[in-house]
Amino acid sequence: MSLPVVLTVFQGRAGDHNARAIPGAAALGKRLSDMLGLTPIVIGTPEPPLNLGWQRELEMAMPSLRAMAEHYDAVLGSGSVPLTASSRCAVSLATLPPLAKHCPDACVVWFDAHPDLNTPDTTATGYLGGLSLSGPAGLWESGLGAGLRLSNVVLVGARDIDSAEQAVIDAGAVRLVAPGKDFGRRLREAVGGRPVYVHLDCDVLNPGIVPTDYRHEGGLSLADLREACGILAQNEVVGLEIAEFENAWEVGGAPVSPDPILDAVMPLIRKLIH
């Protein structure tokens, strides 16, 4: 018997560069709600992007991120499973510490063009999103908790990697599964039989498939993503968060459907609800 699934839509600030990911998360949440018959819980209120350094962005996002952390703690503490339409990767500063608390053995499978393992001391851009995974892993103090073991992280599809992040990978602290030959086999081996929590940043895909803030060649195809989700669905799935889907290719542009993303992750969604 499956555990109750809680659909959450994050709508607050999270270090946004532009205003397209908040409505993107809303569109994902609406589609998931319609598909699954779940009433979403909305965290945060849309506000304009600031485009400031990580410290000020974190300060301004903190009320919504704290609310998200408390919500996740309650969801996971009740034995429910989170299914989350997120805006930016920085929301993971709030979701992963409660996950580490309640599911300490879960493998966080981080689909992203970037490792997001920079710290305030190593970031070259000052972008809050680039610190999203390092905070929960305790590499710096975010104010939202930590506890995630790097040995429980598998990076998938990362290819825009800064030198400090590469050093963490080269040291063997985290596993990296790059696109290419034997992708599915390498992913299965890296995850093993562990329960999985899946973070999907849509920029893990090749540019041009769906709108995203960052676009880097050499990513996954939708078929690659669906294959990966099918492999991961063979394990226990303790949660799924989808981030960085933007609702249009340009400001004021026509809305873009989230259906291609949701179709690709459908093996995970089916595992959650059945």
Buried (B, 14 or more C-beta within 10 A) or exposed (E): EEEEBBBBBBBBBBBBBEBBBBBBBBBBBBBBBEEBEBEBBBBBEBBEBBEBBBEEBBEBBBEBBBBBBEBBBEBBEEEBBBBBBBBBBBBBBBBBBBBBBBBEEBBBBBBBBBBBBBBBEBBEEBBBBBBBBBBBBBBBEBEBBBBBBBEBBBBBBBBBBBEBBBEBBEEEBBBBBEBEEEBEEBBBEBBEEBBBBBBBBBBBBBBEBBBBBBBBEEBBEBEBBBBBBBBBBEBBBBBBBBBBBBBBEEEEEEEBEBEBBBEBBBBBBEBBBE
